Amino acid sequence: MAALSSLGTSGHVLLCDDSPIALEAIGSRLQESGLDVVMTTSPREALGLATEGPQPFDLIILDVLMPGLDGHELTRRLRDHPRTSTTPILLLTSLDTTDDRVHGLMSGADDFFTKTAPNAEMLARVRSFIALGKMRAQLQAQHEAMTRVMREPEAPTPPQARVEIIHHLPVVSERLARALRGSPVGGEFQLTQRAASQRMVASDADLLVVSYPVALEGEAPLLKRFGFDEEAPAILVVDEVESTSRRVTAFDSGADDYLTLQTPMAELAARLGSALRRQRRQRQLRSSRDRAMLVAVTDPLTGLYNRAYFHEALGVEFRRAQRYKHPMTLVLLDLDHFKQVNDTLGHSAGDEALRETSKRLRQTARSTDVVARHGGEEFAMILPETDLEQGLIAAERFRAAVDGATVHGAKGGSRKLTLSAGVGCFPVHASSISELMELTDAALYTAKRTGRNRVSAVSVSQEPPPLAPAAAQITGTSGVLERLRRLVAEDVEGPLTATRTAARMLHEASAPGDTLHTITTQLRQSSEDVRQELLKVMDDLSRAILDSSRQGVVHSEQK
């Protein structure tokens, strides 16, 4: 369940009761607590407001006994509508029988409370479900953003839910386990038991059934650790006796439900099934969000990390290497004669060359290495905790993996691929990221200049590559400028559009202050920083060409 402190206790609530007196009495109690409440006596109007109104609701509260369309049927219709399929629904009733409660939960409601429930208990339950509703809405929005930019199917739901019982009295734990295994939903989940004395740091269960002392008392109460963690299991608190104050405390601490040992088993099973459905759906949405975040940092053509992620990762690994005094190797690689592949075989062959190179680099790299498409036909690799000797061996392995790979044109013809690589190492060659990038790029230039299809390391005295003769410089640099302009254009309109779109959609779907919002803000800024960096490089190259032409300086290229 999401934290009330992060999502706030205010909320947009729809309340439907066919009795104007009950509607006003309950509605005023909710409004006095600071909630925005829309009230109606018509169940059909409530259905329209919930599914087609101008603003989605964080919580829907429905009376059960209403003419024409009762609360159970209205709940089923709301659950069948995409807009309200995950909105929390509380049923409001004057009835208090087990059959009525079970019927309500089976119809798709999240919970219910009686019209005579104490104010504190009712408001605690409402606050709890408003927080749940906001979290569901946020996850759903992120999920929808993901589906618009991803092509892969959703991750499958695990075939069987996992439930864990933790009770401070072993005999009660065993009794609960036997009862749940024998209930109508007993075959829908895998049930395990854990001793209350066992310290729990994390859990892969979908639902925890815990006693009140385990949840809220002692030195390490479970709800203090898991109560407001959206990644944690749902928590169902079982108390020995009914207590309004303990019920309120449980809900305000993040419990998903509160029951007593006197609760009939049919109701306990129904509540457990309802909590499991909520939790598994939320985990599906979180999984979709996480995969969407991966899309935002992935190059859509090759499946490698994109340039923005590479520079973020380089900063992290460089600082880690500095802190722990570990070596770190940077490898920059560039496909040889890539323009000729595009010109002679077509752009589809060029795309295939990039994909094939990416696949071979990824297969050859270690799991700890960062492999990225740096732009165009250039790739970049970060090798953590790798010294220069090991880095050169790895770079040669990467070169050999690509050497001889063949791509074919759609209309015939083929071409073998090779690549050149430059290798730089911290702390041997550089003391800053910019210096390491510049010197490694110069080493890549050396590999290109001295024959291609080879690996070149940064020389201790290596300077940036000398300028070519003026005419050749102008011709060669024009090609570089053309490539850079293409990269800038691609960042706006080309293959990287999906990445930028994913980051923008996820940014808009997330709430300010949460982790996803912060990450997508950084990604968007990184993308703009890349564009500005490329534009600056083009300006510098243009000035270099102009200065060289005016001064007539000719530098001899070393063979």
TIROLO-469210 format. One line per 4 residues: number of its first residue (from 1); their letters; for each residue x, y, z of C-alpha. Coordinates in Angstrom, 1 decimal, padded with zeros to 4 digits. Layout:
<nodes>
NUM) a) X/Y/Z; ...
</nodes>
This chain:
<nodes>
1) maal) 000.0/000.0/000.0; 001.2/003.5/-000.8; 002.1/005.9/002.0; -000.6/008.3/003.1
5) sslg) 002.1/010.8/003.7; 003.2/010.8/000.1; -000.2/010.6/-001.5; -002.0/012.8/000.9
9) tsgh) -005.3/012.2/002.8; -007.4/014.3/000.6; -009.4/012.5/-002.1; -012.2/012.6/-004.7
13) vllc) -015.0/010.3/-003.4; -018.3/009.2/-005.0; -021.1/008.4/-002.5; -024.3/006.8/-003.6
17) ddsp) -027.2/006.0/-001.2; -030.9/006.0/-002.2; -031.8/007.5/001.2; -031.3/011.3/001.2
21) iale) -031.0/011.3/005.0; -028.3/008.6/005.1; -026.6/010.3/002.1; -026.4/013.6/003.9
25) aigs) -025.3/012.2/007.2; -022.5/010.1/005.8; -021.5/012.7/003.2; -021.1/015.5/005.7
29) rlqe) -018.9/013.3/007.9; -016.6/012.7/004.9; -016.6/016.3/003.9; -015.8/017.5/007.4
33) sgld) -012.6/015.3/007.2; -011.4/017.3/004.2; -012.6/015.0/001.4; -014.2/016.2/-001.9
37) vvmt) -017.4/014.2/-002.0; -019.9/013.9/-004.9; -023.3/012.6/-003.7; -026.2/011.0/-005.5
41) tspr) -029.3/009.0/-004.6; -029.4/007.4/-008.1; -027.3/004.2/-008.8; -027.6/004.8/-012.5
45) ealg) -026.3/008.4/-012.2; -023.5/007.0/-010.0; -022.6/004.6/-012.8; -022.5/007.4/-015.3
49) late) -020.4/009.7/-013.0; -017.9/007.0/-012.3; -017.4/005.8/-015.9; -017.9/009.0/-017.9
53) gpqp) -017.6/011.9/-015.5; -015.0/014.6/-015.9; -012.7/013.4/-013.2; -011.9/009.8/-012.0
57) fdli) -012.7/009.0/-008.4; -010.2/007.8/-005.8; -012.9/005.9/-004.0; -016.5/004.8/-004.6
61) ildv) -018.9/004.1/-001.7; -022.2/002.4/-002.6; -025.2/001.5/-000.6; -026.2/-002.2/-001.0
65) lmpg) -030.0/-002.0/-000.9; -031.1/000.3/-003.7; -034.1/000.0/-006.0; -033.5/-001.0/-009.7
69) ldgh) -029.8/-001.4/-009.4; -028.4/-002.7/-006.1; -024.9/-002.2/-004.8; -023.7/-005.7/-005.8
73) eltr) -024.8/-005.4/-009.4; -023.5/-001.8/-009.6; -020.1/-003.0/-008.3; -020.0/-005.8/-011.0
77) rlrd) -020.7/-003.2/-013.7; -018.1/-000.9/-012.4; -015.5/-003.7/-012.3; -016.3/-004.5/-016.0
81) hprt) -015.6/-000.9/-017.1; -011.9/-000.1/-017.8; -012.1/003.3/-016.0; -013.3/001.8/-012.7
85) sttp) -011.9/-001.7/-013.0; -009.2/-000.9/-010.3; -011.0/001.9/-008.3; -011.5/000.9/-004.7
89) illl) -015.2/000.2/-003.9; -016.6/000.2/-000.4; -020.1/-001.2/000.2; -022.3/000.7/002.7
93) tsld) -025.0/-001.4/004.4; -027.3/-001.7/007.4; -027.0/-005.4/007.1; -024.3/-007.2/009.1
97) ttdd) -024.6/-010.9/008.2; -021.7/-013.2/007.0; -023.6/-014.0/003.8; -024.1/-010.3/003.0
101) rvhg) -020.4/-009.6/003.6; -019.2/-012.6/001.5; -021.7/-011.7/-001.3; -020.3/-008.1/-001.4
105) lmsg) -016.7/-009.2/-001.5; -017.4/-011.8/-004.2; -019.1/-009.1/-006.4; -015.8/-007.2/-006.6
109) addf) -016.0/-004.8/-003.6; -012.8/-004.2/-001.7; -014.6/-003.9/001.7; -017.7/-002.7/003.4
113) ftkt) -018.8/-001.0/006.6; -022.1/-000.6/008.3; -023.9/002.7/008.5; -023.6/002.7/012.2
117) apna) -019.8/002.2/012.2; -017.9/004.7/014.6; -016.6/007.8/012.9; -012.9/007.0/013.6
121) emla) -013.2/003.5/012.2; -015.0/004.6/009.1; -012.6/007.5/008.4; -009.6/005.3/008.9
125) rvrs) -010.9/002.8/006.4; -011.8/005.6/003.9; -008.3/007.1/004.2; -006.7/003.7/003.7
129) fial) -008.6/003.0/000.5; -008.1/006.5/-000.9; -004.4/006.0/-000.6; -004.9/002.6/-002.3
133) gkmr) -007.0/004.2/-005.0; -004.4/006.9/-005.8; -001.6/004.3/-005.9; -003.7/002.2/-008.3
137) aqlq) -004.5/005.2/-010.5; -000.8/006.1/-010.7; 000.3/002.6/-011.5; -002.5/002.3/-014.1
141) aqhe) -001.5/005.5/-015.8; 002.2/004.4/-015.9; 001.0/001.0/-017.3; -001.0/002.7/-020.1
145) amtr) 002.0/004.9/-021.0; 004.1/001.8/-021.2; 001.7/-000.1/-023.5; 001.8/002.8/-026.0
149) vmre) 005.5/002.6/-026.5; 006.3/-001.1/-025.9; 005.7/-003.9/-028.3; 006.4/-006.9/-026.0
153) peap) 003.5/-008.7/-024.2; 002.9/-008.2/-020.5; 004.8/-010.3/-018.1; 002.6/-013.4/-017.2
157) tppq) 001.1/-013.5/-013.8; 002.5/-016.3/-011.5; 000.1/-019.3/-011.7; -000.5/-019.5/-008.0
161) arve) -000.6/-016.8/-005.3; 001.6/-017.1/-002.2; 000.2/-016.6/001.3; 002.2/-016.7/004.5
165) iihh) 000.8/-016.9/008.1; 002.8/-015.3/010.9; 001.2/-015.6/014.4; 002.7/-015.2/017.8
169) lpvv) 000.7/-018.3/018.9; 001.7/-021.4/016.9; -001.5/-023.2/017.7; -003.5/-020.4/016.2
173) serl) -001.3/-020.2/013.2; -001.9/-023.9/012.6; -005.6/-023.5/013.0; -005.7/-020.6/010.5
177) aral) -003.7/-022.7/008.0; -006.0/-025.7/008.3; -009.1/-023.5/007.9; -007.7/-021.6/004.9
181) rgsp) -006.5/-024.8/003.1; -010.0/-026.3/003.5; -011.8/-023.1/002.3; -013.3/-022.7/-001.2
185) vgge) -010.3/-020.6/-002.2; -007.8/-023.0/-000.7; -006.6/-024.3/-004.0; -005.9/-020.8/-005.4
189) fqlt) -002.8/-020.2/-003.3; 000.3/-021.7/-001.8; 000.3/-021.4/002.0; 003.3/-021.4/004.3
193) qraa) 003.8/-020.6/007.9; 006.6/-018.7/009.6; 007.4/-018.5/013.3; 006.9/-015.0/014.8
197) sqrm) 010.5/-015.2/016.2; 011.9/-015.4/012.7; 013.2/-011.9/011.6; 011.7/-010.9/008.2
201) vasd) 013.7/-008.5/006.1; 011.8/-009.1/002.8; 009.1/-011.4/001.5; 008.1/-012.7/-001.9
205) adll) 004.6/-013.6/-000.7; 001.6/-011.9/-002.2; -000.2/-011.7/001.2; 000.8/-011.9/004.8
209) vvsy) -001.8/-013.0/007.4; -000.3/-011.7/010.7; -001.4/-011.4/014.3; -001.8/-007.9/015.8
213) pval) 001.2/-008.2/018.1; 003.4/-009.3/015.2; 002.1/-006.4/013.1; 002.2/-003.6/015.5
217) egea) 003.9/-004.5/018.8; 007.4/-005.4/019.9; 010.8/-004.1/018.8; 010.3/-004.7/015.1
221) pllk) 006.6/-004.6/014.2; 005.9/-005.8/010.7; 003.8/-002.9/009.7; 006.6/-000.5/010.6
225) rfgf) 008.7/-002.3/008.0; 006.2/-003.1/005.3; 003.1/-001.0/006.0; 003.7/001.8/003.5
229) deea) 006.0/000.0/001.0; 004.3/-000.4/-002.4; 006.6/-003.3/-003.2; 005.6/-005.2/000.0
233) pail) 003.0/-007.9/000.3; -000.6/-007.1/001.3; -001.0/-007.4/005.0; -004.1/-008.8/006.7
237) vvde) -004.1/-008.3/010.5; -005.9/-010.9/012.7; -006.7/-009.8/016.2; -007.9/-011.9/019.1
241) vest) -010.8/-009.6/020.0; -012.7/-006.8/018.2; -011.3/-003.4/019.1; -012.2/-000.2/017.3
245) srrv) -009.0/001.6/018.5; -006.8/-001.3/017.4; -008.6/-001.5/014.0; -008.0/002.2/013.4
249) tafd) -004.4/001.9/014.4; -003.9/-001.0/012.0; -005.5/000.8/009.0; -003.5/004.0/009.7
253) sgad) -000.3/002.0/009.9; -000.8/000.5/006.4; -002.8/-002.7/007.0; -004.9/-003.9/004.0
257) dylt) -007.5/-005.5/006.2; -008.3/-006.2/009.9; -010.2/-009.3/011.2; -010.7/-011.1/014.5
261) lqtp) -010.5/-014.8/015.3; -014.3/-014.7/015.6; -014.7/-013.8/011.9; -016.5/-016.7/010.2
265) mael) -014.3/-018.7/007.9; -016.4/-018.0/004.8; -015.8/-014.3/005.3; -012.1/-014.7/006.1
269) aarl) -011.7/-016.7/002.8; -013.6/-014.1/000.8; -011.5/-011.3/002.3; -008.3/-013.2/001.6
273) gsal) -009.4/-013.7/-002.0; -010.2/-010.0/-002.4; -006.9/-008.9/-001.0; -005.0/-011.3/-003.2
277) rrqr) -006.8/-010.1/-006.3; -005.9/-006.5/-005.4; -002.3/-007.3/-004.6; -001.6/-009.4/-007.7
281) rqrq) -003.1/-006.7/-010.0; -000.9/-004.1/-008.4; 002.2/-006.2/-008.8; 001.3/-006.6/-012.5
285) lrss) 001.1/-002.9/-012.9; 004.4/-002.3/-011.1; 006.0/-004.9/-013.3; 004.7/-003.1/-016.4
289) rdra) 006.0/000.2/-015.0; 009.5/-001.2/-014.4; 009.6/-002.6/-017.9; 008.5/000.7/-019.2
293) mlva) 011.4/002.4/-017.4; 013.7/000.0/-019.1; 012.3/001.1/-022.5; 013.0/004.7/-021.6
297) vtdp) 016.8/003.9/-021.3; 017.0/001.5/-024.2; 017.9/002.1/-027.9; 014.8/000.9/-029.9
301) ltgl) 016.8/-000.4/-032.9; 019.5/-002.5/-031.1; 018.0/-003.2/-027.7; 021.2/-001.8/-026.1
305) ynra) 021.2/001.0/-023.5; 020.9/004.4/-025.1; 023.3/007.3/-025.0; 021.6/009.1/-022.1
309) yfhe) 021.7/006.0/-019.9; 025.4/005.4/-020.9; 026.5/008.8/-019.6; 024.5/008.4/-016.4
313) algv) 026.1/005.0/-015.9; 029.6/006.3/-016.7; 029.3/008.9/-014.1; 028.1/006.4/-011.5
317) efrr) 030.9/003.8/-012.3; 033.6/006.5/-012.5; 032.7/007.9/-009.1; 032.6/004.3/-007.7
321) aqry) 036.0/003.6/-009.1; 037.4/006.8/-007.5; 035.8/006.0/-004.1; 037.0/002.4/-003.9
325) khpm) 040.2/002.9/-005.9; 039.3/000.3/-008.5; 040.3/000.5/-012.1; 037.7/001.1/-014.8
329) tlvl) 038.0/000.7/-018.5; 036.1/002.5/-021.2; 035.9/001.1/-024.8; 034.6/003.1/-027.7
333) ldld) 033.9/001.1/-030.9; 032.9/002.2/-034.4; 031.8/000.1/-037.4; 034.2/000.5/-040.3
337) hfkq) 033.0/001.9/-043.6; 029.4/001.9/-042.3; 028.4/004.6/-044.8; 029.3/002.2/-047.6
341) vndt) 027.0/-000.4/-046.2; 024.1/002.1/-046.3; 025.0/003.4/-049.7; 025.6/000.0/-051.5
345) lghs) 023.1/-002.3/-049.7; 020.5/000.1/-048.4; 019.4/001.4/-045.0; 017.7/-001.8/-044.0
349) agde) 021.1/-003.6/-044.4; 022.6/-000.8/-042.3; 020.0/-001.4/-039.5; 020.7/-005.1/-039.7
353) alre) 024.4/-004.4/-039.4; 023.8/-002.4/-036.2; 021.5/-005.1/-034.8; 024.0/-007.9/-035.5
357) tskr) 026.9/-006.0/-034.1; 024.9/-005.2/-030.9; 023.9/-008.9/-030.5; 027.6/-010.0/-030.7
361) lrqt) 028.8/-007.3/-028.4; 026.1/-008.2/-025.8; 026.9/-011.9/-026.1; 030.6/-011.3/-025.6
365) arst) 030.4/-008.8/-022.7; 030.1/-009.8/-019.1; 026.9/-009.3/-017.2; 028.5/-006.5/-015.2
369) dvva) 029.6/-004.6/-018.3; 027.4/-001.7/-019.7; 026.9/-002.0/-023.5; 025.4/001.0/-025.2
373) rhgg) 024.7/002.5/-028.6; 026.5/005.8/-028.4; 025.0/007.2/-031.6; 025.0/006.2/-035.3
377) eefa) 027.4/003.3/-035.8; 029.3/004.0/-032.6; 029.1/001.9/-029.5; 030.4/002.4/-026.0
381) milp) 031.2/-000.1/-023.2; 032.0/000.4/-019.5; 034.0/-002.4/-018.0; 033.9/-002.0/-014.2
385) etdl) 036.8/-003.1/-012.1; 038.9/-003.8/-015.2; 042.5/-002.7/-015.6; 044.2/-001.7/-018.9
389) eqgl) 045.5/-005.2/-019.7; 042.2/-006.8/-019.1; 040.4/-004.1/-021.0; 042.6/-004.6/-024.1
393) iaae) 042.0/-008.3/-024.0; 038.2/-007.7/-023.7; 038.3/-005.1/-026.5; 040.1/-007.5/-028.8
397) rfra) 037.5/-010.1/-027.9; 034.7/-007.6/-028.9; 036.5/-006.8/-032.2; 037.0/-010.5/-033.1
401) avdg) 033.3/-011.3/-032.3; 032.2/-008.8/-035.0; 035.0/-009.5/-037.5; 033.6/-011.2/-040.6
405) atvh) 029.9/-010.9/-039.8; 028.0/-010.6/-043.0; 025.0/-008.5/-043.9; 023.0/-008.8/-047.1
409) gakg) 021.1/-006.2/-049.1; 017.4/-006.5/-049.9; 018.2/-006.5/-053.7; 021.4/-008.6/-053.5
413) gsrk) 024.9/-008.0/-052.5; 026.6/-008.5/-049.2; 029.3/-007.0/-047.1; 031.5/-008.2/-044.2
417) ltls) 031.6/-006.2/-041.1; 034.6/-005.0/-039.0; 035.0/-002.5/-036.3; 037.7/-000.4/-034.7
421) agvg) 038.1/000.2/-031.0; 039.7/002.7/-028.7; 040.5/001.7/-025.1; 041.1/004.1/-022.1
425) cfpv) 041.5/003.3/-018.5; 041.0/005.1/-015.2; 043.3/005.9/-013.3; 046.1/005.1/-015.8
429) hass) 045.1/007.5/-018.5; 042.7/010.1/-017.0; 041.5/011.6/-013.8; 038.2/012.9/-015.0
433) isel) 035.3/011.6/-017.1; 035.7/014.2/-019.8; 039.4/013.5/-020.1; 038.8/009.8/-020.3
437) melt) 036.2/010.2/-023.0; 038.4/012.6/-025.1; 041.5/010.4/-024.9; 039.6/007.1/-025.6
441) daal) 038.0/008.8/-028.6; 041.5/009.8/-029.8; 042.5/006.2/-029.4; 039.6/005.1/-031.6
445) ytak) 040.7/007.7/-034.2; 044.1/006.1/-034.1; 042.7/002.7/-034.7; 040.7/004.0/-037.7
449) rtgr) 043.7/006.0/-039.0; 046.1/003.1/-038.9; 044.1/000.6/-040.9; 040.8/-000.1/-039.1
453) nrvs) 039.6/-003.5/-037.7; 042.0/-003.1/-034.8; 042.2/-002.1/-031.2; 044.2/000.9/-030.0
457) avsv) 044.9/002.0/-026.4; 045.4/005.5/-025.2; 049.1/006.4/-025.3; 050.4/008.0/-022.1
461) sqep) 051.5/011.0/-024.1; 048.6/010.9/-026.4; 047.1/014.2/-027.6; 043.9/014.7/-029.5
465) ppla) 044.4/013.6/-033.2; 046.2/016.1/-035.4; 044.3/018.0/-038.1; 044.4/016.6/-041.6
469) paaa) 045.5/018.8/-044.6; 043.1/021.6/-045.1; 041.3/020.2/-048.1; 041.0/016.7/-046.7
473) qitg) 040.1/018.2/-043.3; 037.2/020.1/-044.9; 036.0/017.0/-046.8; 036.4/014.7/-043.8
477) tsgv) 035.0/017.0/-041.2; 032.0/017.8/-043.4; 031.1/014.1/-043.2; 031.5/014.3/-039.4
481) lerl) 029.2/017.3/-039.3; 026.7/015.6/-041.4; 026.7/012.6/-039.1; 026.3/014.8/-036.0
485) rrlv) 023.4/016.7/-037.6; 021.8/013.3/-038.3; 022.2/012.3/-034.7; 020.6/015.5/-033.5
489) aedv) 017.7/015.0/-035.9; 017.3/011.4/-034.8; 017.1/012.5/-031.2; 014.1/014.6/-032.2
493) egpl) 012.4/012.7/-035.1; 014.1/009.4/-035.7; 014.6/006.0/-034.1; 015.1/007.6/-030.6
497) tatr) 011.6/009.0/-030.6; 010.2/006.0/-028.7; 012.7/006.6/-025.9; 011.9/010.3/-025.6
501) taar) 008.1/009.5/-025.8; 008.4/006.8/-023.1; 010.3/009.2/-020.8; 007.7/012.0/-021.4
505) mlhe) 004.7/009.7/-020.9; 006.1/008.2/-017.7; 007.0/011.6/-016.4; 003.5/012.9/-017.0
509) asap) 002.0/009.8/-015.4; 004.1/009.9/-012.3; 003.5/012.1/-009.2; 006.0/014.9/-008.3
513) gdtl) 008.3/013.8/-005.6; 008.3/010.0/-006.3; 011.2/008.0/-007.6; 009.8/007.6/-011.1
517) htit) 009.2/011.3/-011.5; 012.8/012.1/-010.5; 014.3/009.5/-012.8; 012.3/010.6/-015.8
521) tqlr) 013.1/014.2/-015.1; 016.8/013.3/-015.2; 016.3/011.3/-018.4; 014.6/014.2/-020.2
525) qsse) 017.4/016.5/-019.0; 020.1/014.1/-020.2; 018.5/013.9/-023.6; 018.5/017.7/-023.9
529) dvrq) 022.1/017.8/-022.7; 023.1/015.3/-025.4; 021.5/017.6/-028.1; 023.3/020.6/-026.8
533) ellk) 026.6/018.8/-026.6; 026.3/017.7/-030.2; 025.5/021.2/-031.4; 028.5/022.5/-029.5
537) vmdd) 030.8/019.9/-031.1; 029.5/021.0/-034.6; 030.2/024.6/-033.8; 033.7/023.8/-032.7
541) lsra) 034.4/021.7/-035.8; 033.1/024.5/-038.0; 035.4/027.0/-036.4; 038.3/024.6/-036.7
545) ilds) 037.7/024.3/-040.4; 037.5/028.0/-040.9; 040.6/028.8/-038.8; 042.6/026.1/-040.7
549) srqg) 041.5/027.5/-044.1; 042.4/031.1/-043.2; 045.8/030.3/-041.7; 046.8/027.8/-044.4
553) vvhs) 048.1/025.4/-041.7; 048.8/022.0/-043.0; 049.4/019.1/-040.7; 050.8/015.8/-042.1
557) eqk) 048.8/012.7/-041.2; 050.8/009.9/-039.7; 050.4/006.7/-041.6
</nodes>
